[in-house]
Amino acid sequence: MRRILISALAAAAAFVPHAVQAADKPYQVEWVYHVKYGHQAEWWKIFQKYQVAILDREKQLGFVSDYRIDRPGLHTSEDARWDYRIVITYPSYEASQHEGEVERQLFPDRAALNRDENRRWELTANHWDLPIRQADPHAAAD
């Protein structure tokens, strides 16, 4: 039994380079926020204070390759409305896992962070995070 387990572990280890190679591919995530009407300025101030600061620091440390923040140019119906869209490009999926440690370094006053972030979430009507992968327009559907 032990020999079978060792053989299985050795076989699994043979595939690790492929997993590492896949992890080295850029990884993108889109955060989208729909803020309660009339509270965009307050929400944005809190978002800048914490999330933008974290993204900037992650970029300095090499955990984030780039990010951009979009606002809609016109308006739409309330059910389809979004106020902020942040697209973050990480050098790899693994690099995307450092937000918590950077947050703790930048904001040691956890009570203030929690109070302000709770307020930002109170002002958020809807939110989603969506990993993005680019599709090859010439490839077969997968």
DRENDO-1510 file (C-alpha; in Angstrom, 1 decimal, always signed):
<recs>
REC; n; res; u; v; w
REC; 1; MET; +0.0; +0.0; +0.0 .
REC; 2; ARG; +2.8; +2.4; +0.9 .
REC; 3; ARG; +4.5; +1.7; -2.4 .
REC; 4; ILE; +1.3; +2.5; -4.3 .
REC; 5; LEU; +1.0; +5.8; -2.4 .
REC; 6; ILE; +4.6; +6.8; -3.1 .
REC; 7; SER; +4.1; +5.9; -6.8 .
REC; 8; ALA; +0.9; +8.0; -6.9 .
REC; 9; LEU; +2.7; +11.0; -5.3 .
REC; 10; ALA; +5.6; +10.7; -7.7 .
REC; 11; ALA; +3.2; +10.6; -10.6 .
REC; 12; ALA; +1.4; +13.7; -9.3 .
REC; 13; ALA; +4.7; +15.5; -8.8 .
REC; 14; ALA; +5.6; +15.0; -12.5 .
REC; 15; PHE; +2.7; +17.2; -13.4 .
REC; 16; VAL; +3.6; +20.1; -11.1 .
REC; 17; PRO; +5.7; +22.0; -13.7 .
REC; 18; HIS; +2.5; +22.3; -15.8 .
REC; 19; ALA; +0.5; +23.6; -12.8 .
REC; 20; VAL; +3.3; +26.1; -12.1 .
REC; 21; GLN; +3.4; +27.2; -15.7 .
REC; 22; ALA; -0.3; +27.8; -15.7 .
REC; 23; ALA; +0.0; +29.8; -12.5 .
REC; 24; ASP; +2.5; +32.1; -14.2 .
REC; 25; LYS; -0.1; +33.3; -16.6 .
REC; 26; PRO; -1.6; +36.8; -16.0 .
REC; 27; TYR; -4.9; +36.7; -14.0 .
REC; 28; GLN; -7.6; +39.4; -14.3 .
REC; 29; VAL; -10.5; +40.1; -12.0 .
REC; 30; GLU; -13.3; +42.6; -12.4 .
REC; 31; TRP; -14.9; +44.2; -9.3 .
REC; 32; VAL; -18.2; +45.9; -10.0 .
REC; 33; TYR; -20.1; +48.1; -7.6 .
REC; 34; HIS; -23.6; +49.5; -7.7 .
REC; 35; VAL; -23.8; +52.1; -4.9 .
REC; 36; LYS; -27.0; +53.3; -3.3 .
REC; 37; TYR; -28.2; +56.3; -5.2 .
REC; 38; GLY; -26.9; +59.6; -3.8 .
REC; 39; HIS; -24.0; +58.0; -1.9 .
REC; 40; GLN; -21.4; +57.7; -4.6 .
REC; 41; ALA; -19.1; +60.5; -3.2 .
REC; 42; GLU; -19.0; +59.0; +0.3 .
REC; 43; TRP; -18.5; +55.5; -1.0 .
REC; 44; TRP; -15.7; +56.7; -3.4 .
REC; 45; LYS; -13.9; +58.5; -0.5 .
REC; 46; ILE; -13.8; +55.3; +1.6 .
REC; 47; PHE; -12.8; +53.1; -1.5 .
REC; 48; GLN; -9.9; +55.4; -2.3 .
REC; 49; LYS; -8.7; +55.5; +1.3 .
REC; 50; TYR; -8.5; +51.7; +1.6 .
REC; 51; GLN; -8.9; +49.8; -1.6 .
REC; 52; VAL; -7.0; +52.2; -3.9 .
REC; 53; ALA; -4.2; +52.4; -1.3 .
REC; 54; ILE; -4.0; +48.6; -1.2 .
REC; 55; LEU; -4.0; +48.3; -5.0 .
REC; 56; ASP; -1.2; +50.9; -5.3 .
REC; 57; ARG; +0.9; +49.1; -2.7 .
REC; 58; GLU; +0.3; +45.7; -4.3 .
REC; 59; LYS; +1.4; +47.3; -7.6 .
REC; 60; GLN; +4.6; +48.6; -5.9 .
REC; 61; LEU; +5.3; +45.2; -4.5 .
REC; 62; GLY; +4.7; +43.5; -7.9 .
REC; 63; PHE; +1.6; +41.6; -6.8 .
REC; 64; VAL; -0.6; +43.7; -9.2 .
REC; 65; SER; +0.6; +44.4; -12.8 .
REC; 66; ASP; -2.0; +47.1; -13.4 .
REC; 67; TYR; -5.5; +48.2; -12.6 .
REC; 68; ARG; -8.0; +50.6; -13.9 .
REC; 69; ILE; -11.2; +52.1; -12.6 .
REC; 70; ASP; -14.1; +52.9; -14.9 .
REC; 71; ARG; -17.2; +54.9; -14.3 .
REC; 72; PRO; -20.1; +54.9; -16.8 .
REC; 73; GLY; -20.4; +57.8; -19.1 .
REC; 74; LEU; -24.2; +57.8; -19.4 .
REC; 75; HIS; -27.0; +56.3; -17.4 .
REC; 76; THR; -29.1; +53.2; -17.6 .
REC; 77; SER; -32.0; +51.7; -15.8 .
REC; 78; GLU; -31.6; +51.3; -12.0 .
REC; 79; ASP; -31.6; +47.5; -12.2 .
REC; 80; ALA; -28.7; +47.5; -14.7 .
REC; 81; ARG; -26.8; +50.4; -13.2 .
REC; 82; TRP; -23.2; +50.1; -12.0 .
REC; 83; ASP; -21.1; +53.0; -10.6 .
REC; 84; TYR; -17.6; +51.7; -10.5 .
REC; 85; ARG; -15.8; +48.9; -12.3 .
REC; 86; ILE; -12.2; +48.0; -11.3 .
REC; 87; VAL; -10.3; +45.7; -13.6 .
REC; 88; ILE; -7.1; +44.3; -11.9 .
REC; 89; THR; -4.4; +42.4; -13.7 .
REC; 90; TYR; -2.2; +40.2; -11.6 .
REC; 91; PRO; +1.0; +38.6; -12.9 .
REC; 92; SER; -0.5; +35.2; -11.8 .
REC; 93; TYR; -3.3; +33.8; -9.7 .
REC; 94; GLU; -0.9; +33.3; -6.8 .
REC; 95; ALA; +0.0; +37.1; -6.8 .
REC; 96; SER; -3.7; +37.8; -6.3 .
REC; 97; GLN; -3.6; +36.2; -2.9 .
REC; 98; HIS; -1.8; +39.0; -1.0 .
REC; 99; GLU; -4.5; +41.6; -0.4 .
REC; 100; GLY; -5.0; +40.7; +3.2 .
REC; 101; GLU; -1.4; +40.9; +4.2 .
REC; 102; VAL; -0.9; +44.2; +2.4 .
REC; 103; GLU; -4.1; +45.5; +4.1 .
REC; 104; ARG; -2.7; +44.5; +7.5 .
REC; 105; GLN; +0.6; +46.3; +6.8 .
REC; 106; LEU; -1.1; +49.5; +5.6 .
REC; 107; PHE; -3.9; +49.7; +8.1 .
REC; 108; PRO; -2.9; +48.4; +11.6 .
REC; 109; ASP; -5.9; +50.2; +13.2 .
REC; 110; ARG; -8.3; +47.3; +12.5 .
REC; 111; ALA; -11.2; +49.0; +14.3 .
REC; 112; ALA; -11.1; +52.1; +12.0 .
REC; 113; LEU; -10.7; +49.9; +8.9 .
REC; 114; ASN; -13.6; +47.7; +9.9 .
REC; 115; ARG; -15.8; +50.7; +10.7 .
REC; 116; ASP; -15.1; +52.5; +7.4 .
REC; 117; GLU; -15.3; +49.3; +5.3 .
REC; 118; ASN; -18.6; +48.4; +7.0 .
REC; 119; ARG; -20.0; +51.8; +6.1 .
REC; 120; ARG; -18.8; +51.3; +2.5 .
REC; 121; TRP; -20.6; +48.0; +2.3 .
REC; 122; GLU; -23.8; +49.6; +3.8 .
REC; 123; LEU; -23.7; +52.0; +0.9 .
REC; 124; THR; -23.2; +49.2; -1.7 .
REC; 125; ALA; -26.5; +48.1; -3.3 .
REC; 126; ASN; -24.9; +45.3; -5.3 .
REC; 127; HIS; -21.4; +44.0; -6.0 .
REC; 128; TRP; -19.7; +41.2; -7.8 .
REC; 129; ASP; -16.2; +40.0; -8.5 .
REC; 130; LEU; -15.7; +38.3; -11.8 .
REC; 131; PRO; -12.5; +36.5; -12.9 .
REC; 132; ILE; -11.9; +37.4; -16.5 .
REC; 133; ARG; -10.3; +35.2; -19.1 .
REC; 134; GLN; -9.7; +36.3; -22.7 .
REC; 135; ALA; -11.2; +34.2; -25.4 .
REC; 136; ASP; -9.4; +33.5; -28.7 .
REC; 137; PRO; -11.8; +34.7; -31.4 .
REC; 138; HIS; -10.4; +31.9; -33.7 .
REC; 139; ALA; -10.5; +29.0; -31.3 .
REC; 140; ALA; -13.3; +26.5; -31.0 .
REC; 141; ALA; -15.7; +27.0; -28.1 .
REC; 142; ASP; -14.6; +25.5; -24.9 .
</recs>
